[in-house]
């Protein structure tokens, strides 16, 4: 197979005309001279060997160029494009718009150095990743994002906050925009995300006239008309935020990418199928080499991602016509899936060469796109090595957190006259300005803590650590809600038949004071209690009976291990698990969520066997719990990326049976006869065999394994710690096909220490790690004892009940800041 890395010229074969030989001789002579001096003028270590495609090359000359050796043949010691990264290309585009001493650079420094906080209100969907990029850029420059609309309104009056807005969205979504005269002076950052100049020039002009407003443009071609037609140069900064990563969490790694010869879709494109694109699709379908295409309008994420992973070519064709801006958003959607990017020529000049040389883009005019596709499919197909090299360049991405420092310089101290109040500080948080009823609640909490501190050793030895960590978690919760918000969900136990809940799939945990008795209830209008809720109900009921809960508190519990919805209530919603690390805040999917202890906390220590009497092997039993196995025949890309499949594959070598006893036992969401078909296919294609369940294996072996399954329940880690074995933990930081992190991050993880309480491994290093530990068994013993000590201190029923108690009290205190009247005993005092 020929390497695709040669000049792809758009003109193709021009017919049977014979070239003028004198001209050709001179042409080759010129090329020879150029090639002879090239090594003395260019460091070829840095140059990727495909030249940009827009060269007036004749057919014969192209043949000559094709005979030049490619790096795959000559440069085993060269690291190509090593001085060119996506980050350097992005900075090059930005600095083009804000050269030294430019007015736009001065304005950018003024805007970003005058405020300490920003308010970002954009919808999800296709803007989710863009929003995340913008947030990372601003936070990386030392600014704090606030989400409380009331706090934003307060800060905006005194010009103490930056409003980030997307003008195009104003007429589509209900998003926060400046209104009226406030637009003239408010600190604003206007995001220009559209490809066509028809969108909102008046809005951009209004920003330009505001000395505190900056426009972030993603495209050099848009920048050209903004400067030429509207004279906005002094207010525009190119920041290519549309180079996004919306699907990166679903993309395979370079090692697991589907090879070219196993891809069954020739060309794929997803977008609005207008007449221009329909015509192109008809031309592509007539190509001799094309057997299957997907050029369609489809917004189903799973369908799109699956097609990108199976496609040989991913296409970009402009919607409106020639001379359009680069479609970075579409390019970055598919580039990590390994398909060859065939792109209709864009107007951008800055970075175009780098995208072709290093990013692998094949560019052609609209009328030549079919010829470019035909050539890629028949003559210039990827090798797996070239595909992986291209992916490696894109995988480095853009370091958005350092982007402003690199483009406009370090952050400056805010001027004295612009000293800003802390975005986390409310006047209500000052003791002397709190509502009297709120102060009463805080006194109750202090009394509880003082009393508990004398007796916690009788319940959970880790109580003090949990107290500190849970209090810190509430600093990440939304600010204290107002009474209207609280009343939307409180007292739900009175009439659950009419209550629809603040978010789907939720429970309301209630501890209610009344004249008859204290009522502890766990209500769920969506589905009957039982099953996975049984443990939660048990914890809450027992905590109400055995622990000192606040006199009146109701907590929302989101009873799922994935953040399928966001809570925008201004109230924290508790969840059985969360993606937390020590000292961090909440990931974006878990906005307003706080962790609630999984019912696996109720597990007791297993009956222990002396470590030295155990077999020096690793034992694990689990199941393929991910629900994508039900789509085994149609969504191979999904299940091959699951943690349990990667575990089974990484431990399937028979030569490792002396140290590994790892078996997957069944499927969580698959029934017969499909389950049998899957078992047979896994054995036939991957040498994976399904084993039998063994309950006691982990306490009879020296090593236990913790690895995530369908979500973050954390059962495997808890069981492993309670077994007394040396725990190996597979830290899978990838994301599943739904976009959710596989990082367990259970509530207790911030208290664990890697290397002391457990050993971190990869899927393919488990056997090697066990052998290394067997060579130094004292180390394995010390880790097992540390893990056992951790389990005794932090796990078990007593700790679970204490955590419920701490969460309830902190929630009680948190809600009182906004609505102290919620609590019945306080109302009586009033």
N, C-alpha and C positions, 0 to 999 in steps of 0.2 A: 504494500500500500504506500502510495506516495505521501510525503508530508504536505500538509496544507499550507505550510508556512512559506509561501512564495508570493510574488506579486500577483494580485488578482486584478486584472484590468477590466474596466466595465464594458469595453467595446466589443470584446469577443472576436470571432472570425469575421473579417470584413469582406470575404469573398476570395476569388481566385486570382486577383491581380498580383503580378510579379513585382517585387520591389526593384527600385532603381539601384543597381549593384554598386555604382560609385558612391552613392549616398550611404549605403549600408557599410561599405568599407571604411568611409570616414567616420561613420557613427561608432563602429567598433573600435577604431583607433582612438577616438575620444574616450570611450569607456575604459580602454586599456590604460590610458594615461591616468585617468581618475583613480582607477583601482590601484595603480602602482604607487600613487602618493597617499592614498587613503590611510594606510597604517601609520603614516607619520603625522597625520593631522587629527585623527580621531581615536580615542580610546575605545576599541571595539568591545572591551569587556562590558561596556555600558549600553551597547546598542542591540536592540532586538532586531532580528534579521528580516522581518517583513516590512517593506517600505509602504508608505501610504499609497492607496490605490489610484489616486488621480494623477497618473503620469501618461503623457502621450506616447505610449509604447506601441510599436508595430508588432505584428504577430511574430516575425522572425526574431526581433530583439527580445521579446518576452521569452522565447525559447532559450535564448542565450542566458538570460537572467535565471531561468529555471535550473540551469546547469551549475550555477554557483552553489557551493556546498552550504547546507543549512547547519545551524548550530548542533542539531541532533547528530550530525555526522562529524563535526569538527571541534566542538567546544565543550568537551566533557569537563574541562577545568574552569570554564567560564560561567559566571553567574550573571545572566543577562538581565537587563533592566534593573540592576540592583540600586541604581541611584535615582530611579523613577518610581514613585509610589502614587497611589490614588490620593494620598494626603498632599503630596507635592503638586499634583495636577490641580487639586482643588484650591490650594493656596495661590498657585499661579493665576488661576481665573479671578480670585478675589483681588489680588494685588494689581491686576490689570485695571480694575475699577477704582482703586484707591492708591495711586502712586504716591510717593513721598511728597509732602507739602500740598497735597490735593485738599480742596475744601471738603470733599466727602470723607476723607480720613479724619480731618479735624472734627467734623460733625459726628462721626462714629465714636470717636474718643469721648466727646462731650456727652453723648447720649448714654453710653454704657458706663461712664465713670461718675454720673450724677445721681444715680439711684442704687439702692442695695437690694431691691426686690422687683419681681416681675409677676404679672398676672397673665396667664396663657389659657385662653378659652377656645379650643378648636375641637371639632367632632372627631370621632374615631374613623373606622373604615380605612380608606386609602390614605388618610392623613395621620393615622396613628403613629407610623414610623417617623414621618416628618415632624410631628409634634415632639416626639422623643428626641430627635436630633436637636431641635431648637432649644428644648429644655436643657439638654446636656451642654450645649454651647454656652448658654447663659450661666448655668450653675458652675461650669468650669471656670468662668470668669469671676466667680465669687459672689454671684447674685443668688437670692433665695426665692424660690417659687412659692407664692401664696395661692391658696385655693378657695379661701373664704371670700365670697363676693362682698359681704358687708365690710370686711377689713379693707378690701381693695377700694371700695367707694370712699372710705375714710382717708386712706393714704393718698388717693388720687387728688383730693381737694388741695392738699399741700404739695403736690408734685413730688411725692415720695415713692412712686411706683411706676414701673414701665408696663404699659399695656401692649401686649403682643396680639396683633389682629391680622386676619386674612380678609382683604376686602372682597374677594370673589365670593366668599361664603356668606356674606351679609344677607343676600337675597335668597339663600338656600336653607340655611340653618339658623336656629335661634342662638346666636353667639354674641358675646359681649363686644360692642364697638363703641368708639367715642361718639358723643352726641352733641350737636350744636356747637356753641362757642368753646366748649372744652377741647375740641379738636385743634384749636389754634395754638394752645400752649402745653397741653398734656404731653408727658414723655410717652412716645409711641414708637413701636416697631411694626411696620407694615410689611407683611409677607406677600410677595408677588409670585404666585405659583403657576400662572397660566401661560400657555404657549402662544396665544394669539393676541395681537395688539388691540383688539376691539374691547377688551375688558377694562373698564373702570379707569381711564386716564384721568378723569376729574378727581377721583379719590386720591390718586398718586400726586396730582398737582397740589391738592390740599395739604398733603403730608409735607411736600417740598417747602411750602410756605410757612410751615411750623418750624421754628429753630430747634425744637426738641424732638423732631420726628425723623426717622431714618427708614429708607426702603431697602429691604433685602430682596434682591432680584436673583433668580437662579440661572439666567441665561444671558450670554453675551449678545445674542442677536436682539433680545428684548431690550437690553441695556442700550443698544445702538439707537433704536427708535425712541426710547425714553429720553436720550440725550439730544438727538437730532431734532425730533419733532416737538418736544415739550421742554427742552432745556432743563432737565432734571438731574444733570450730572452731579451736582454738588450734594445731592441727597440720596444717591443710589450706591449701594455696595453689593457686588455679586457674591453671594454665598450659596453654593450649589446644594442646598438642603434637599433637593429632589433626588439627589443620589442617596437613596434611602435603603433601608434593610427590612422591608415589610415582610418578606418571606424567608429571610436568612435563617431564622430559627427552624425552618422546615427543610432547609437544603441539606443534602448529604455532604459529608466531608470529602476531601480529595481522595481519600483511601477507599471510600465506599461508593464513589460515583459510578454510575452505570456506563460501561465501556461503549464506544461508538458502534461496535458491531452487534450490540444487543438492544439498540434503540430502534423502535418500530414505527415511530412517527417521523416523517421526513421534514415537515415544516409546521410550525405552530405560531399562531398570533391570536391574542385576545384583546378585543377593543370594539369600539363602535364600528359596525360594518356598513359604512356609507358607500356610495356608488364607486368612489375611487378605490377603495379596498376590495370591493366585490369584483371589480374588473381585474384587479391584480390576482385575486384568488383564482379566477377562471383561467388566467394565463399560466399560473403555476400548476394547476391541475392538468394542463396539456403537456407538461414537460415529461419526456420519456422516463426519467429517473424517479419521478414522484409517484409513490404508491398510496400514501396516506397523508392527509393534512388535517389540521385543526385550525382554521381561520374563522373565528366565530366570536360572537358577543356572549360572554358568559362570566358571571361574577362569583361562581361557586369556587371557594378557595381550594378545597380538596381536588376538584376537577382540574383547576389551573395548575396546581403544584404537581399533580400526577403527570400531566401532559408535558410540562417543562422537563421533568426528570426523564421522560422517554423520548424526547425530541432530538433529532440531529441538528436542526436549524431552528433558532428562535428569531422571528422576523419583526422588524419595526418599519412600518410604512406610515407616512404622515397622513393626517386626516384632511387637512385643508389644501395642501399642495406643496410646491417647492418653496425653498427659502424659509423653512420653519425652524423653530428652536429645537435643540436637542431634547429628545424624550428620555431624560435621565431616569424618570420614575419607572418607565417600562423596562428600560435596560437593566436597572438594578433589581427589578422583580425577578428576572430569569437568569441573570448572568452566573449565579452561583450553582445552577443546576447542570452545567456542563455542555449545553447546546452551543453551537457556533452562532454568534450574533451577526446576522446579516441585516444591515441597517441602511435605510434610505438616507442619502447624504443630508447632513444638517449644515446650518449656516455658521455655527461656531468655528472659530479658528484656533483660539487658545485651547490647548490640550488635545486637539484633534489628532495630531500625530501620535501622541502618547497613548491615546485610547486604541489606536490601530496597532502600533508597534508592540505595546505591552499588554493591552487589554483584549487583543484578539479580534477587534471589530473588522468586519468586511463591509465596506461602504460602496454604494453604487447609486446612480441616478434612478429615479422611479422607473423609467422605461427599461433600464438594464437590470433590475432586480431579478427577473426570471433567469437571465443568463448567469448572474452571480450565483444564484441558488443551484442551477444545473452544474456549474463548475465545482462548487463545494461538494455536491453529492457524488460526482463522477470522478473528479481528478484530485481534489484537495481535501479529502476527508481527514478528520482528526485522528491522531493516534491517541491512545490513553495517556501517554506521557505528555503530549502537548496539551491535552485537555487539563491535566493536573497542573501543569505549569501555569496555564492561563488562570485557573482557579486560585492558585497560590497568590497571584498578584492581586486579584480582587478580594481575597479573604482578609488581607491586611487592612482594608477599609480606610476610613478617615477617622482620625482621633479628634472627634468633635470637642472633647473636653478641653483641649489645648488650642482650639482653633482661633479664638479671639486673641489670645496671647501671642500666637504666631503671626497673626495678620495685622493687628493694630498696636501691639505692644502690651506690656504688663499693665495690670489694673493700677490706677492711681488712687490715692486716698481721697475720699469724698470731702469736698470743701466744708469748712466749718458751718457756713450758712446753709449747707445741704445735709447736715447731720440727720440721719434718718432713725426713726424709732425702730426697735427690733420688731421684725415681722411676726415673731412668735408672741410678742407681749401685748396683752390686753390690759386696759385699765382695771378690768374686773379681777385680774390676777394679783393686784396689789392688796395686801391684807386690809389696809384701811379703807379701800374703795369697794370691797366685796359686799354683795348683798348680805344682810344680817342672817338670812336663812342659809346662804352658802357657807358663811363662817361657821354656822352650827354644824353643818355637814362635815366640814373640814375638822372640827373639834371631835366629832364622832369617829372619824377615821384615825386621828391621832390617838384617841383613847383605845381603839381597837388594836392599833400597832403596838402601843405600850403594853397592853395586856398580853398580846400574842407573843411578844418578844420574850416573855417570862416562861412560856409554856411550849414553844414550838418544838423543842427537842423531844417532846413526847409524841409528836405526830410526824413531821417531815424534817429531816435534818437539813435539807437544802432550802428551807423556808426563807431564810434571810437573803440568799442569792436570788431566789425567785421574786421576792419582794422588790429588790433593786431593779431587776430586769423588767418586770411588769410595769413598774412606775416609769421606766425609761420608754417602754413601748407606747405609753399614753402620750408622750410628747410628740409622737408621730400621728396621733389621732387627730381628726378635725377639731377645730375649736368648739368650745361648749355650745351646744345647739340652743336655739330659742324655744320658747314654750310651744309655739305652733307646730314646730317640727316634732317635738316630743309627743304631743297629743295625738299625732297621726298614728302612733302605734301603741301607746300605753293603754293599759287596762283591756288588752285584747282578749283576755280570758273571759270577759263578760259576755261576749257574743262572737265566738269564733266562726259561726256560720256565715256571717257577713264580712268578716275581715279578710282582705285579700293579701295582706302582708306588705311590708316595705320592699321586699325583693322576693322573687320566686325561690322556692325550695328553701324556705327559712323556718326557723322555730322562734318563738318568743319564750324565753325563760323568765318566769315570774316568781317573785317572793313578795307576797302581798300582805300587808297588815289589815286586819279588820277586827271587829269587836268580838267575833266568835273565836277565831283561832288564826294562826299564821298559815297561809296557804302557799304551798310550793307546787307550781304547775309548769308543765312543759307542753305548750300548745302548738299544734301544727295543722292549720286548715288544709294544707295541700295534700297530705297523705296520712294514713293512720300511723300511730306510733308503733314501734316494733322494728325488727330487723336491725339495720345499722343505727337506728335511733335508740335502741334498747339500752345500749351502754351509756349514751348521753343522758337518757332519762334517769338511769340508775345513779350516775354521778351527781346530777342536780338534786335528786330526791334525797340522797344520802347526805349531801352537803347541807341541805336544809335541816336535816335532823341532827347532824353531828357537829356542824360548824356554826360559827357566829356570823351569819349573813347580815347585811344591812337591813334596817326595818322595812324598807320598801324599795325594790329595784326590779326592773325588767330589762333583760338583755336580748338583743337580736342575735340569733345564732344562725349563720349560714352553713347548713349541714351538707357540705360537699368538700371534696379535697382538691377541687380546681376552681379558680375564680371565673366562672362562666358569666357572671354579671358583676357590675360595679355598684357599690352603694354610694349614692349621691345624696344621702339624707342629712348630712351634717352630723350623723351619729355613727360611731364605729360599729360595724357588724362583726361579730366574732365568728371564727371559723375553726374547724378541727385542726387545721395546719396552715402553715404559711411559709413563704420563701424568705426566711430571715437569716442574717448572719450577724455576728456580734457587732454592735455599734452602728448597724445600718438602719435605714428607714424601710418603708414598705415599697415593694416593687409596684410598678404602675397598675398592673392588673388587680392588685389587692388594695386599691384606694379605699380608705376608711374601713379596712378589715384588720382585726387583731386576732391572735391565735387563741384557740380554746383547746384544752387538753383532750387528746384522743382517748377513747375509752380503753385503749390498750394500756393506759396507765394503771388500770385496775389489776393487771397481771402481777402475780407474786413471783419471787425468785423461784427458779426451778430447783428441784432436788439436785444437790451438787455431787459430782464425782471428783475425786482428787485429780488435779490437772495432770500429774505425772502418770496416772493410771490410764489416761485417755490415749486413743490412737492418734498418732501425729499426722492427721489428715484434716482437710477442711470439709465440713458437711453443710449442704444447703438443699432445702426442698422448697419449691414455690411453684407457681403456675403462671402461664401466659395470661396475665390479667387484663391486658389492654383490649379494648373493645374493637380495635381495627382488625383483629383476627377474624371477625365475622365477614370481612371483605377480603379474605385471603386471595381469592382468584382475580380480583380486579384492582387491588391497591397494594401491590407488593412493596412499593416504595414506602408505604406507611409502616407495615409490620417489620420490615427489615431494619428500621431505625429504632425499634422499641428496646428498652433496657433489657427485658428478659430474653429477647432473641439474641441481642449482642452478648449477653451472659452465656446463653447456651452455646453459641458459636465459639466464643472465646475459651470455653472449657470442654470442647468436644473431642480434643485430641486423645486417643486411647493411651498414648505414652505418658499421660499425666495422671493415670488412674491410681498411681502409687501415692499421690498426695491430694487428689481431688475426689470427692464424692458429691458431685453437683448434678442434680436432676430436676428438670421441670416436669411436673406431674400431670397437668391437664390444662384446660382452657376455661377462662372465666366467662366468656360471652359466646361460646360456640357449642352447638349441639351436634349430635350425629345426624346424618352421616358425614358432615363436613369435618368434624373433629378427626375422624379416621383418615380422611383424605389429607388433612394437614400433617398428621403424624407420619404418614407414609412419604409425603413430599419432603418433610424435614429430614427424615432418615436417608432418603434417596439422594437429595441434592446437597445436604450439609452435614451428613453423618451425625445428626442430632437424634438421640433416642429419648422417648418419654419414660420416666421412671415411676416408682411407687412411693407413696407418702411414707415418711418415717418420722414419728413424733419425737422420739428420744435421741435421734442421731446427734444433735448439737451438744448434748450434755455428755456424750460418750466420745467426742472428738475434741482435739485441742483448739481447733479453729472454727469459727462461725462467720458467715458472710451476711452483710447487709447490702441490699440493692433495691432500688425503687421499682415499683410496678406500675399500676395504672395512675397513681397519684402520689399524695404525700402523707398517707396515713402513718407511715413510719413503723408499721408492725414488725418488719424484719429487723430493724435496728434494735427495737425494744427487746424482742425475743432473744436476739444475739447477746445483748448486754446481760440479760437475766440468766443466760445459760452458764455463765462463768468461763466461757471460752475466750480465746484471743480473737477479737473482732476485726475482720477486714471489711472495709467500707469502699464500695465502688461509687466514687463521687462523679455522677453523670450530670454535667452542667448544660447538656444540650436541651433542646425543647422538643416537645412531641408535635404530631401533625396538626394539633389544634392550636399550637402556639404557646403552650404552657410549659413552664420550666420543669425539668425533672429533678432539680436540686431539692432534696427532701426538706432541709431547713426546718425541722421540727422545733417546737418551742424549747426543747432542752439542748439543742445543738450548740447554741452559743456558750454553754457551760462545759462542753467537751473539748478536749485538747488532742489534736492530731499528734501521733507519735507517742503519746502517753496513755490515752484511753482506748485508742484504736489505731489501725494502720490503714492508710489510704492506698488504694490500688486502682489500676485500670482493668478493663475486661480481659485484655490479653496478657496481663502480668500476674494474674492470681496464682497460678501454679509456681511461677518463679519466686514469688514472694513467700509462699509457704515453704519452699525448699530453703530459702535464705534464713527464715526463722527457725527451721529445724536444725540448721547448722549452728545456731546460737539459741538453744531452747530457753536459756535463762531470760532472754529478752522477751520471748513469747509469753513466758510465765508472768513476768512483771506487768506486761500489758493486760493480760487476762485479769490479774488481781486489781489493777487500776480500774478496769472497766467494771469489775464486780463491786468495787468500792463506790464507783459512781452510781451504779444501779441502786445500791442500798441507800445512798444519800438522796437521790433525785427521783427515783421511780417508785411505783407501787400505789396502792389505794390511798394511803395517807397523804402522799404528795398530790395526788389528783384532787383530793378534796380541799387541800390547802390552796391549790392554784385556783379552784373555783371561788373560794373565799376571797382571795386577793383580787381576782378579776372583778368580782361583784363589788367589792369596796372601792376599787379604783374607778369603776364605771359610775358608781353612785356619786363619787366625788366629782367626776368629770361632767356628768349631766347637770349637777347642781350649779355649775358655773353659769349655765345659760338659763336653766329653769328650775330653781330650787323649790318652786311650788309643786313640783311633781311628787314630792315625797310626803306621804300622809302625816307622819309624825311632826314634820316641820310645819305643815299647814295648821295643825292644832296649836302649835306654839304661836303662830302668827296671830 
